[in-house]
Amino acid sequence: MSPFGLPRPAALPAPEAAILARLAALRAGDVPVKGGRTLAYVYDAADSGLDALAAAAHGAFAGVNGLDMTVFPSVVRLENDLVARAAALLGGTPGTAGTFTSGGTESCLLAVLTAREHARAVRGVTRPRLVLPATAHAAFHKAAHLFGLEVVTVPVDPESFRPDPAAVRAALTGDTALVVASAPSYAHGVVDPVAEIAGEAAARGVLCHVDACIGGWYLGHLRRAPEGADLAPFDLSVPGVTSLSVDLHKYGYTPKGASLLLFRDAELRRHGWFAHADWPGYPVVNATLQGTKSAGPLAAAWAVTERIGTEGYTDLAVRVHHARTALADGVARIPGLRVLGTPAASLLAVAAAQGGPDPFVVADEMRTAGWYLQPQPAAAGSPANVHLTVTAAVAAPETVEQLLKDLAEAVVRAHAHGPVTVDPAIAEAAAALDPDRVGPAEVALALDLAGIGDGALPDRMAPVLAVLQALPPRLAARLLPEVIGRLYPGVAAA
Ligand SMILES: *Cc1c(COP(=O)(O)O)cnc(C)c1O
């Protein structure tokens, strides 16, 4: 019997093939990670040989523990190689230092932690602040939450979705530990005025982080080609930029669990490290948040970047650039749709034009047609829209053409369907609730309202998103864990 009193499934080990078949059956319910029909979360270089190499490298290092680099010197070499490659691409100089992390969120968390520790040690800041354009990634809010910084938000222009450098300047105080600029932002794919923001930061002696998690690898290679010739500088070469995050598991097309955090120098990086020598176990030096960490993602990232190489990445970036341009032009020709801002990278945010369809209904209709476009609720001056992350697999000409054709048809169906609305009286009642005092009854009511009372997520997400969007953001944040919590209800009674 298992600890929960359930009979063990079988006395004999299940055959390998049967285990793998069960995993494959589970995957069948997911959106595909290959093939270019999933335009968020996944990055497909459309190269099956690459997948095999990545899997082999991953497997060979899966059991290697990056916790102790003194007994696994291979991880030191792999990490130093990747940092050197990224520094060469992104404006590093002799002295540029870096850390391999598990992903963009961890890179952003460590950038903030490092800045907090630096501000305390060097400037005596005890109540640190984090200055963020409204479009900065949610990972920075997570960092402020975890590490006790106060967020100061700078609004962005409602057309360009970029912050005004003068407004950033006005937000900087003696307590500011860090200011962030995105290159580009996730939601709209626009690049912040990095040089201006970094200049303001430097003038006040404040650190400046460039979040190039999604765009750094892509833009760094694109600008080697004529297609990227007029990109404004956004990397460590810009005066005042003190750290930069760039994900390999996005446009490096490496398996997930791979990002880099670069610092102007090792002295700055050291402020974020944790060391401990006062317990009975091994001496601890952690550059990241994890303790034990598999070297699988590190080795896979090393192998994939070696194999694709600078020229290969440049080709991939150029293909994606042309696909993104064709998609943006195509979207602009579909009556009822418009692209938000001026996307500088490989991302598009598609909203309704005047009299256009409900973007969430468009997303549902696209889902029915076999595509995943990511709904982005209205926030911080940005209207409701759907997000498209364009990767090499999307860039196949027939895929771009099919996507635009299916999108135009989805818009027609979304018009026929009409927008999903929320009863204003209910929205008003919800707005009056205090997020800190919402009890189980209010939660149940709100979830029923969104059509997810019974725990399962509905096929069509537009009604859920409409409710979410109608709520004050703090209340929405209070309810979201309840929605997700119902997917993980705990162990059922026998
Ligand atoms: C993806 C992303 C992050 C967070 O990265 P994860 O790898 O998802 O943790 C941070 N910033 C930007 C701009 C991103 O696109």
PDBQT file of the ligand as one rigid body, heavy atoms in Angstrom, charges set to zero:
ROOT
HETATM    1  C1  LIG A 501      10.230  35.709 -20.663  1.00  0.00    +0.000 C 
HETATM    2  C2  LIG A 501      10.557  37.006 -20.049  1.00  0.00    +0.000 A 
HETATM    3  C3  LIG A 501      10.967  37.103 -18.709  1.00  0.00    +0.000 A 
HETATM    4  C4  LIG A 501      10.857  35.940 -17.744  1.00  0.00    +0.000 C 
HETATM    5  O1  LIG A 501      11.482  34.826 -18.216  1.00  0.00    +0.000 OA
HETATM    6  P1  LIG A 501      11.084  33.315 -17.894  1.00  0.00    +0.000 P 
HETATM    7  O2  LIG A 501      12.124  32.579 -18.639  1.00  0.00    +0.000 OA
HETATM    8  O3  LIG A 501       9.694  33.094 -18.418  1.00  0.00    +0.000 OA
HETATM    9  O4  LIG A 501      11.165  33.106 -16.422  1.00  0.00    +0.000 OA
HETATM   10  C5  LIG A 501      11.387  38.326 -18.259  1.00  0.00    +0.000 A 
HETATM   11  N1  LIG A 501      11.374  39.410 -19.053  1.00  0.00    +0.000 NA
HETATM   12  C6  LIG A 501      10.945  39.357 -20.337  1.00  0.00    +0.000 A 
HETATM   13  C7  LIG A 501      10.964  40.601 -21.171  1.00  0.00    +0.000 C 
HETATM   14  C8  LIG A 501      10.513  38.154 -20.872  1.00  0.00    +0.000 A 
HETATM   15  O5  LIG A 501      10.057  38.109 -22.113  1.00  0.00    +0.000 OA
ENDROOT
TORSDOF 0
